[in-house]
Amino acid sequence: PSFDMAALRFYYSKLKRDVPWAFRAERDYRTLRELYGRTSDMPKTTTTHNGEADARWQLEHLIGIMEFINA
């Protein structure tokens, strides 16, 4: 999560605001993916190396993980 969090910290500082999370609380999609793996046979159907498509696929996978956790 370090790349994304660094970008968020940068923009918070530009707005002269404190980040609303503690350093130890930094997590991202990869954290849950490593802990729970694939929750279904969800095929990767997005275009390769398309940031928006990758983010949408990750969101769908994350929703599946959260549904698995909350089941």
DOPAMAR-428464 format. One record per residue (C-alpha): residue in three letters; y, x, z. Coordinates in nm, 4 decimals. Each point is the difference from the previous one (the first is absolute). Layout:
BEGIN
site residu->ala, c2->Y, c1->X, c3->Z
...
END
This chain:
BEGIN
site residu->pro, c2->0.0000, c1->0.0000, c3->0.0000
site residu->ser, c2->0.2318, c1->0.3005, c3->0.0277
site residu->phe, c2->0.1529, c1->-0.0311, c3->-0.3486
site residu->asp, c2->0.0865, c1->-0.3690, c3->0.0287
site residu->met, c2->0.1151, c1->0.0291, c3->0.3593
site residu->ala, c2->0.2257, c1->0.2945, c3->-0.0856
site residu->ala, c2->0.1630, c1->-0.2091, c3->-0.2714
site residu->leu, c2->0.0476, c1->-0.2910, c3->0.2401
site residu->arg, c2->0.1447, c1->0.2299, c3->0.2677
site residu->phe, c2->0.2440, c1->0.1390, c3->-0.2579
site residu->tyr, c2->0.1292, c1->-0.3453, c3->-0.0908
site residu->tyr, c2->0.0228, c1->-0.1093, c3->0.3620
site residu->ser, c2->0.2120, c1->0.3085, c3->0.0713
site residu->lys, c2->0.2241, c1->-0.0817, c3->-0.2984
site residu->leu, c2->0.0565, c1->-0.3408, c3->0.1602
site residu->lys, c2->0.0617, c1->0.1723, c3->0.3357
site residu->arg, c2->-0.2882, c1->-0.1933, c3->0.1543
site residu->asp, c2->-0.2897, c1->0.1110, c3->0.2153
site residu->val, c2->-0.3464, c1->-0.0470, c3->-0.1453
site residu->pro, c2->-0.1716, c1->-0.2991, c3->0.1647
site residu->trp, c2->-0.3287, c1->0.1814, c3->0.0704
site residu->ala, c2->-0.1245, c1->0.2835, c3->0.2156
site residu->phe, c2->-0.1226, c1->0.3224, c3->-0.1603
site residu->arg, c2->-0.3548, c1->-0.0597, c3->0.1222
site residu->ala, c2->-0.0034, c1->-0.3521, c3->-0.1444
site residu->glu, c2->0.0213, c1->0.1112, c3->-0.3634
site residu->arg, c2->-0.2820, c1->-0.1544, c3->-0.2024
site residu->asp, c2->-0.0521, c1->-0.1018, c3->-0.3586
site residu->tyr, c2->-0.2514, c1->-0.1586, c3->-0.2338
site residu->arg, c2->-0.2084, c1->0.3185, c3->-0.0064
site residu->thr, c2->-0.0478, c1->-0.0191, c3->0.3771
site residu->leu, c2->-0.1687, c1->-0.3415, c3->-0.0235
site residu->arg, c2->-0.1896, c1->0.0928, c3->-0.3156
site residu->glu, c2->-0.1540, c1->0.2999, c3->0.1776
site residu->leu, c2->-0.0911, c1->-0.2086, c3->0.3043
site residu->tyr, c2->-0.1417, c1->-0.3042, c3->-0.1782
site residu->gly, c2->-0.0786, c1->0.1143, c3->-0.3530
site residu->arg, c2->-0.0647, c1->-0.2594, c3->-0.2630
site residu->thr, c2->-0.0319, c1->-0.3514, c3->0.1363
site residu->ser, c2->-0.1274, c1->-0.1411, c3->-0.3273
site residu->asp, c2->-0.0960, c1->0.0991, c3->-0.3518
site residu->met, c2->0.3615, c1->-0.0256, c3->-0.1063
site residu->pro, c2->0.0238, c1->0.1649, c3->-0.3433
site residu->lys, c2->0.2964, c1->0.2199, c3->-0.0771
site residu->thr, c2->0.1408, c1->-0.1878, c3->-0.2979
site residu->thr, c2->0.3512, c1->0.1397, c3->-0.0065
site residu->thr, c2->0.1538, c1->0.2380, c3->-0.2474
site residu->thr, c2->-0.0514, c1->0.3643, c3->0.0939
site residu->his, c2->0.3001, c1->0.1739, c3->0.1563
site residu->asn, c2->0.2229, c1->-0.3064, c3->0.0085
site residu->gly, c2->0.1768, c1->-0.0050, c3->0.3362
site residu->glu, c2->0.0602, c1->-0.3733, c3->0.0119
site residu->ala, c2->-0.3531, c1->-0.0872, c3->-0.1115
site residu->asp, c2->-0.1487, c1->0.2450, c3->0.2522
site residu->ala, c2->0.2127, c1->-0.1479, c3->0.2789
site residu->arg, c2->-0.1075, c1->-0.3533, c3->-0.0895
site residu->trp, c2->-0.3686, c1->0.1033, c3->-0.0014
site residu->gln, c2->0.0412, c1->0.1742, c3->0.3358
site residu->leu, c2->0.1642, c1->-0.3135, c3->0.1397
site residu->glu, c2->-0.2950, c1->-0.2137, c3->-0.1106
site residu->his, c2->-0.2418, c1->0.2496, c3->0.1560
site residu->leu, c2->0.2076, c1->0.0112, c3->0.3184
site residu->ile, c2->-0.0087, c1->-0.3797, c3->0.0214
site residu->gly, c2->-0.3802, c1->0.0189, c3->-0.0300
site residu->ile, c2->-0.0151, c1->0.2571, c3->0.2803
site residu->met, c2->0.2230, c1->-0.2124, c3->0.2246
site residu->glu, c2->-0.2126, c1->-0.3092, c3->-0.0680
site residu->phe, c2->-0.3098, c1->0.2042, c3->0.0913
site residu->ile, c2->0.1629, c1->0.1213, c3->0.3235
site residu->asn, c2->0.1146, c1->-0.3496, c3->0.0970
site residu->ala, c2->-0.3307, c1->-0.1721, c3->-0.0862
END
